[in-house]
Amino acid sequence: MNPAPRDAINRPRHAAGGIGFILLGMLAISINDMLIKWLSGDYPLHQMVFIRSAIGICFSLVIVHFEGGWQILKPRRPWLHVLRGLLIVTSNMTYFAALAVLPLAEATALFFVAPLFITLLSIPVLREKVGVFRLSAVAVGFVGVLIMQRPWQSADELDVDRLILVLPLISALTYACNQILTRHLGVQAKASAMAIYIQASFIVVSLGFLLIAGDGRYAVGVDNPSLVFLLRAWTLPTDQDAWLFAALGFNSAIIGYSLAQAYRLADAATVAPFEYAGLPLAILWGWLVWNELPVAEVWIGICLIVAAGLFVFFRERVRRRPVNTREQVHRRY
């Protein structure tokens, strides 16, 4: 019998470190979401994304220097990285467009169906066998989504447009497609290089928004708050808000480093379930900052989605198969 690889032997010793870093990353992500929601009433999304990514890429370039220098930035499959970048940008944009309107906890909970989408997509794309237990868990999770969509209420009874309730699901689906694409094609790259690719994608798309809609002309006469958030004119941040923008950029670097360290120090099956710590943090920020607490339907949906996602993770761990080959590329990176 072949001996276990040295990293496999040492990895359990670092499980606590991996869990610590993933919790730090989830805290940073929740702060990121809170800041973007806080600023969404005055600035366009693409301006915030541009400033955050421009600051974050500077930190990532420093890490690139220590991880091997400029040569690690040359991708083996450049068009694949372009596609993956567009998927992550789409996931970000749709999530934050919803976040401007939805309570923080509700938007976060709806996004957490991403692992369930990954499980479903792995069947036709990766030809993986998914047993009845995991399929049942996926079904339970989507029942939670259905409850949160409140189909029994008319459009007039809902506080938001139904399209806005769908946006976090689009975000989760595009994120899942990105992860399935990564697994299918086996992309290999340093975490810092991956960060550069994604941040560069955000910068390019944000500059495109600036050139096309930066003057705000497409937001004139628009009533949908999510569209206004996307199409509002760029404006110079106030002195106080400038510090919040700087915090967004610095926070982006913390997110990238924490997630990379978490999945480097411990295996995904150990670390991934702790990403669900983002949900109670989202509930906490919503309560502290906006005095929001989830309504009964949202609480039920949250419980079903979390239970289903955790069951899928732990079922995979029992079967000793990876749930998701994470590449340190996350929705809010």
N, C-alpha and C positions, 0 to 999 in steps of 0.2 A: 504494500500500500504506500502510495506516495505521501511524503510529509506535507502538512498544510503549509501554504505560503507564509513567509515571515509576517507580511502585513495582516494576514488573517489571524495569526497567533496574537499579534500585539493589539489588534483593533479593540477587543473587548475591554482592555485596560483603559481605553480612551472614550468609552461610551458616555461616561459622566461629562467629559469635556464636550463631546458632540451634542449632548442634550443641552448643556449650558449655552453653547453657541446658537443652537436653533431657537432657544427661548429668547436670547438676546436679539436674534434676527426677527422673530415674531413681534417683539416689543418695538423694534425700529420700524417694521412694516406698519404696525398699528399707528405709530406716531406719524408716519408718512401719510397714511390715509386721512388721519385727523387733520393734519395741516392742509392737505389739498382740499378737503371739504370746507375747512375754515376759510380758505382763500378763494373758493369757487364763486363767491358772489361778486367779486371785483375784478378777477383776471381770467383770461381764457386758459383752457386746459393746455393748449400747445405751448403757451408761453411758460407755464410752470414746468412742463416736461422738458422744454429746451434748457431752461436755467438749471434745473436739477441735474440733467444729463451732462451739461457742459461742465458743471462743477464736479460731478461724480467721475467723469472720464479722466479728469486730471489726477484724481487719487488712483484710479485704475492704472494709469500710465506709470505711476511710480511703482506699483506692484509688478507690472510687466517687466520693469527694469530688473527687479530682484528675482523674477521667475524664469529668466532666460534671455531677456533683451528683445529687441525689435523683431528678430527672426520668428518668434513664436506667433506673431500677428499674421503671418502668411497662411491663409486657410487652404486646406486640401481641396475642398469643394466650395468655392466662393458663392455659387448660386444657391447652394443649399443654405448657407449662412444668411443670404439675402432673404430667402423664403422664411426661414426661422425667425429672422428679425421682424419681418412684416407680420407674422403670426403673433409675436409677443407684443408688438406695437398695437395691433388690433385688439388684443386681449386687454392691454392697459387702457386704451382709449374708451372702449365700451364699458369697462368697469368703472372708470372715474366719471364718465358721463352719467352713469346711474348713481354714483356716490354723491353727486351734487344735489340729488333730489331725494334719494332714499335714505332712511336712517342707516347709520354706519353698520349696526349689527345685521340688519336685513340684507344689505348688499354683500357683506362679508359671508354670511351664511349661504346665500345663493351661489356665490362663487365656489364654495367648498364642495360642489358636486363635481368638480373637475376630476378627482380620482375615480368617480363612478363612470364618467365619460371615458377615461383612459381604459378602464376595465372593459367597457363595451367595445371600444374601437380596436382593442387588441385582438378581438375575435376575427373580424374580417381582414384586418391589415397585417397583423403579425401571425395570424392563424394559431393563436394560443387557445388552449382548452380552458374554458371557464365553467366550473361546476355549478350545480344547482344552488349551493349555499351562497356563493358570491353573487350569482344572478338574483337570488332572492334579496340579498342585501342591497343590490343596486335598485331593485324594484321598490324596496322600502324607502330608500333615499329619494327616489323620484316622487313617491307619494308625499314626502315632506315638501318637495318643491311645489307640487300641485296645491297642497294646502296653503303654502305661502303666496301662491298666485291668486287665491280666493276666487275661483271661477263662479261661485254662487252669487257673488256681488256684481251688480251692474257697473258700467263704466262711471256713472254718476256717483255711485256710492264709494268708489275707491278714491283715495287721496291723491294717487298718481296715475298717469297714463299706463295702460297695460304694456305698452312697448318698453317703458322704462323698467318694468319688472322683468322683462325678457333680456335686457342688456347684460346683467351679470351672468346669465346662462350662456349668452354668446361669448362672453369673456372666458368662461370656464371651458367651453367647447374649443375655442381657438387655442387656448393654453394646452388642452389635452391633445389636440392635433399636433402641436409643436413637440410635445413629449413623445408621442407615438412616432413622429418623423425622426426624432433623434434616436430612438431605440431601433427603428427599422434600418436606418442607414449607418448606425454606429459611429456617430461623429466623435472625434477625439480632438480635444483642445484643452489648453490650460484655462483654469477658471478666470484668470485676469484677462486672457485673450477673449474669452466668451463675453466677459463684461464689456470689453471695448466694442465688440461687434454689436451688441444689443444697444449700448448707449449711443453708438454712432447711428444706428437705425433710428432711434428716437430723435436725435438731432436733425437728421436729414428730413424726416417726416414733419417735424415741427417747423423747420425752415420752409418746407413746402406750404404748410398752412399759413405761415407769415406772408409769403409771396402772393398767395391766392386770396386769403381772407383776413390778412393781418390788419386791414383798416376797418374791419367790422361791418362792411357793407352787406354781407350776407346775413347778418344777425338782425338787420332792420326789419321790424314787423313780425319777427318770429316769436311765438308764445311758448314753445316747448323749452323748458329751462335747461334740459340737457343739450339741446342744439345751441342755445344761447351760450352755454358754457364752452362749447366747441368753437363757435364762430365769433365770439366777442372780440373786439379790437384789442390789440396789445396796448398796454399802458405802463408808464414808468412806475415801479413800486414806490410806495411811501417809505420813509426812513424806517418805520417800525416793521413794515412788511418785508423790506429788503433783508432784515435779519431772519425772517421766517423762510424766505427763499434760500438764503445761505444755509439754514438748518436743513432744508430739503436736500440740498446737494450733499452736505456732510452726512446726513442720514442715509442717503443712497449708498455712500461708500461703506458705512457700517453694515447695511443690509448685505451687500455683496460679499464683504469679508466674512461676516458671521455665517452666512449660508454655505460659503465655500469651505470654511473651517469645520462646520458641523458635519457635512457629508464627507469630509476628508478624514476626520477623526473616528467616525463611527459609521456602521453600515446603514443604508437607507431604511431597512425594516425597523431599526432601533430609533432612528431620528424622526422619520416622517410623521408618525402619529402625534408628535409634540407640536407640529405645525397647527394643530387644532387649538392651541393656546391662543391663537389670534382671535378666536371668536369671543371668549370672555373679555379679552382686552378691548375688542371693538364695542362690546356692550358697556364696558366701564367708561370708555371715552365718550360714547354717546350719552351716557347718563351724566357724567361730570360736566361736559362742555355744552350739550344741547338739551339737557334734562329729558332725554329720550329713553324709554324702556320698551322692549318689544311687546307687541300686542299678543294675545293668546295664540292666534294662528301662527305667528312667527316663532313663538316659543316651541310650539309643537313641531313645526318644520325644522327648526334648529336641532332639536333632540333627535329626530328621525335621520337627518342628513349626517350628523356627527356619528350616531350609532352605526349607520350603514358604512360610512367611510372608515371608521376604526375597525369594524368587523372585516372589511376587505383587507386592510393592512395586516391585521393579526392572522387572518386566514392564510395570507401569503407567507407570513413569517413561519407559521406551522408547517407549510408545505416547502419551506426553504427555497422559495423562488422570489426574486426581487419584484417588488410592487412597481417600481419606476426607477429607471436609471437616470437619476437627476444629474443635470449638467450645470447646476448652480445658475440656472436661468429661470427666474421667477417673474410672475405677473407684474409685481410692483417694483421690480429691480430698476 
